[in-house]
């Protein structure tokens, strides 16, 4: 972490950045930063003094402080979120959607001692998402959040196009999701799914459902997930 980044973050921000760096993706290449690899911290300071914090592999970018309003590495494809569909685990029995930002961004208030805040979390909390410590609990139901299966797949397709809208009809997610067998049918029959948002290190294309469930459960126990039950319909 460069000296100018350390000064900008302050002691609390530095400590938090070091914790977040243990479970993050590189902003430049989007690949996971594995334990022991090392990580650099990049910071963009906007005109109001707020800080956007990114992480990179040492070989992908230096640790540096940049004054400006633009992000350091915009996604050329416009895809800023991964979505993983999983079958029910235990407890609530709902099909699962797990969202993770490809390039997590943290902000920090102007004052030096302020803690870093992941930019998405305050919005989700204001919408009624809750932090649940384990996956068996039923997340709160948010009536105005809707997941729309736009193109219902063939039984052997294994994918579905999904659109998730918030109460303002703003697009939370839009893209193709790999779906386990029977996932769409179950979600439509139940009329909903449990949506988890946070860094769980999931691979949306992995066939290892048990391993994915365990990673999600571990993230929940560590307080890294926000959750809600949302409606699922098809169009």
N, C-alpha and C positions, 0 to 999 in steps of 0.2 A: 504494500500500500504506500503510495508516494506521500511525501511530506505535505504537499498542498491538499491532497485528499484527506489526510489525517486532520489537518487544521480545519478544513471545511466541515467535516463530520463531527468533530469534537469527541471526547472520550466515550460518551454513551453511544454515539453513532458508530464509532470504530468497533466497539465491542459487539454491537448488534450486527454490523456488516460481517464481522468474522463468524458469527453464528450462522447467519443466512447463507454464507458462502459454502457451508458444509452440505447444503441441499439445494443446488441451483443448476441452471443450464447456462452455457456460455452465450452471451448476447450476440456474438459474431457468427459462430458456427452452429448454434442451437443444440450442440451435443452436451451431454451431462458432464459436469465437473466431478470426476471421480475422487474419492478420498485419497489424499496424499499427492494429488496432481499439482496442487497449488492453484491459486486464483488471484487475478488482479481486479481491483475495484476502480470503476470509472464513474465520474460524477459530472452531471450537467447542472449548472446553477442558472435558474431563470432570472429575469429582471426583478422579480419580487423577492429574490433571495432563497426561494425553495430549491431543494436539491432532488434531482432524479438520479438514482443509484443503480448501476448495472454491474454485472460480473463477467469476466472473460478468462479463458485459458491464458496462461502466460505467453504462449506462442501466437495467440490471436489478437492481442492488443495490450498496450501498456496501462499501468495505473496512472490516471491523470484527471485533472479538474478542468472542465471546459465551461466558459461563460457563454450562454446563448439560450435559444428557445427550442432548438431542434434536437431530436434524439440522436444518439451516436450511430445507431445501426438500425434504420427502419427496415422492416421486413419487406423485401421486394415483392413477395407474393401476397401481401396483405393478410397473411394467416398468423394471427397472434395468439391463438388458443388451440390446445389439443383437447379433444373430447374422447373419452373412453367409455364404451358401453359394457356393462357387466351384468350377469344374471343375479337374481337375489342371493343374498348370503344367508343371513339368519335374521331373527328379530322381526322387523317390519315386513319382510317378504316382498318388498318392492324392487322392480328392476332398477339398476343403478346407472347413473350418468356421472362421470367424474371429469371435471374441467380443470385444466392447468394452463396458466399463461406460458407461452413459449419463451417470452422474454420478460420475466418479472421486473417490475419497476417499483422502486421505493422512493418516497418523498420524505423530506425532513423540514420541519418549520425553520424559519429564519434564525431563531435563537440557537446558539451553539449546543446547548445541552439537550435539545429535543431529540426524541427517539425517532428512528426510521419507521415509516408506516407504508405498508404495501398499498398501492393506490386503489386497488379493487375492493379491499376489505371494508373500508368505511361505507362505501356505497351498498354493499351486500348486507351489512349489518343494519343500515337504515331501511332496507327493504324487508327485513324480518328474518333473514338468515340467522342461524344460531351456530355456535361452536359446540359440537357434541364430542364427548370424549370417547365414545365407542359406537360402532356401526349398528348395534342392535336397537338403539333408540330410534323412534320414528321422528324424522325431521319435521319442523312446523310446516303446515300446508299454506302455500301462498297462492291464493285463487287467481291472481292476475298474471302470474308467470305461466307461460304456455310453451310447450315443446310441440312442434308441428312436424310430423313425418310427411315430407313433401312428395317423395317418390317411394311408395311402398315397394320393397324389394321382392324379387322372386325368392322362393323358399331356399334356394341354394346360392343366392347372390352373396350373402354375408356382409352386405353393406346397406346403408340407408342414408338418404339426404335428410338432414335435420336442421330445423330452424328453431331457435329459442328466443322468445320475445319477452321483454320486461313489461311492467304496467304502462309505460309510455309508448309501447309498441316499438321500442328501440331494439335493435338487433344485438342480442348478447352473444349469440353464436350462430354461424351458418356454415355448413360444410358436410362432407361425407363422413359417416361414422361406421367403423367396423362393428357389426352386430353379431353376437353369439346366436346360435340357432334358437329360434323361438322368442328372441328378445322383443321384436316389434309386436308380435302377437300378444305377448304377456303384458307389455306396456299399455297397449290399446285396451286390452281386456280389463286391466286394473284402472285404467284411466289416468295413470300417473307414474312418476318415477322419482326416486330420491336423487337429487342433484347435489354433489359434493364439489366444492371449489377450493383448490389449494394445491400445494406442491406435494404430491405423493410419489413422484418418480414412476408413474405408470407408462407403459408402452401401449398405445392404442391398437397396435396390430398383433400383440402377443396372444397366443392361444392358451397360455398358462393361467387359467382363471384363478386357481387357488393362490398362486403367487401374487397375482394382481390384488385379490381380496386382502391378502396379508399385508401388502404394502399400504393399501388404503386404510386398513385397521390401524397400522402402526402410525400413520400420519394423523389419524383421529386421536389416538392416545397422546400424541405429542402436541396436540393443540394446533395443528397446521391446516385444519379443514373447517370451512363453513358449509352448512347444509340446509336444504329446504326440500320439501316435497312439491313438485310442480305437475301441472296437468299435461297429459300427452294426448294429442289428437292426430288425425291424418287428414290430408287434403288431396 
